[in-house]
Amino acid sequence: MDNRVYSEVMAILNMLGKEYIDLIPNEVMNTIKKNIDPNYQPIFTMDNLNKEDLDPNTINLIEIFYKKYWDKDDEDMIYIFSEE
């Protein structure tokens, strides 16, 4: 997988905050951190996050986290995955 994907995933996790990061197993977080692209450090906010600008694999990983680890009724997640 392209290291830019890991950078995008980490940027989204940082945007969401510690409460989301803490729900992801340590070994998964270690893999993400170990594989980020040091030359690509995106910064996302709820205002500038645009799914069309993300690598499809980034969306896939965040969706996996959403389904496996996070509350599916969470308003932040509903906003990120809305089709608008």
C-alpha positions as CSV (number, residue, x, y, z in Angstrom):
1,M,0.0,0.0,0.0
2,D,1.2,3.5,-0.8
3,N,2.7,5.2,2.3
4,R,0.6,8.3,1.5
5,V,-2.4,6.2,2.5
6,Y,-0.9,5.8,6.0
7,S,-0.2,9.5,6.2
8,E,-3.9,10.3,5.3
9,V,-5.2,7.8,7.8
10,M,-3.0,9.2,10.5
11,A,-4.1,12.7,9.6
12,I,-7.8,11.7,9.9
13,L,-7.1,10.0,13.2
14,N,-5.4,13.1,14.5
15,M,-8.4,15.1,13.4
16,L,-10.8,12.8,15.2
17,G,-8.7,12.8,18.4
18,K,-7.4,10.5,21.1
19,E,-10.7,8.9,21.9
20,Y,-10.8,7.4,18.4
21,I,-7.2,6.5,18.3
22,D,-7.4,4.7,21.7
23,L,-10.0,2.3,20.3
24,I,-7.7,1.0,17.6
25,P,-5.3,-1.8,18.7
26,N,-1.7,-0.9,19.3
27,E,-0.3,-3.1,16.7
28,V,-2.5,-1.5,14.0
29,M,-1.5,2.0,15.2
30,N,2.2,0.9,15.2
31,T,1.8,-0.2,11.6
32,I,0.3,3.1,10.6
33,K,3.0,5.1,12.3
34,K,5.8,3.0,10.9
35,N,4.6,3.3,7.3
36,I,3.6,7.0,7.0
37,D,5.3,9.0,4.3
38,P,7.4,11.6,6.1
39,N,7.2,13.9,3.0
40,Y,3.4,13.9,3.0
41,Q,1.8,15.2,6.1
42,P,-1.8,16.3,5.4
43,I,-3.8,18.1,8.0
44,F,-7.5,17.6,7.9
45,T,-10.4,19.4,9.7
46,M,-14.1,18.6,9.4
47,D,-14.3,21.7,7.1
48,N,-11.6,20.6,4.7
49,L,-12.0,16.8,4.6
50,N,-13.1,15.8,1.2
51,K,-13.4,12.1,0.3
52,E,-12.8,12.9,-3.4
53,D,-9.3,14.1,-2.5
54,L,-8.4,10.9,-0.5
55,D,-6.9,7.8,-1.8
56,P,-9.6,5.1,-2.0
57,N,-7.5,2.9,0.3
58,T,-7.6,5.6,2.9
59,I,-11.4,5.5,2.8
60,N,-11.3,1.7,3.0
61,L,-9.1,1.7,6.1
62,I,-11.2,4.3,7.9
63,E,-14.4,2.4,7.0
64,I,-12.8,-0.7,8.5
65,F,-12.0,1.2,11.7
66,Y,-15.5,2.5,11.7
67,K,-17.1,-0.9,11.4
68,K,-14.7,-2.7,13.8
69,Y,-13.8,-0.2,16.5
70,W,-16.0,2.9,16.5
71,D,-19.6,3.8,17.5
72,K,-21.7,3.7,14.3
73,D,-24.0,6.4,15.7
74,D,-21.3,8.9,16.2
75,E,-22.0,12.2,14.6
76,D,-18.4,12.7,13.4
77,M,-18.5,9.4,11.6
78,I,-21.9,10.0,10.1
79,Y,-20.5,13.3,8.7
80,I,-17.4,11.7,7.3
81,F,-19.2,8.9,5.5
82,S,-22.2,10.9,4.4
83,E,-22.7,11.0,0.6
84,E,-23.2,14.8,0.5
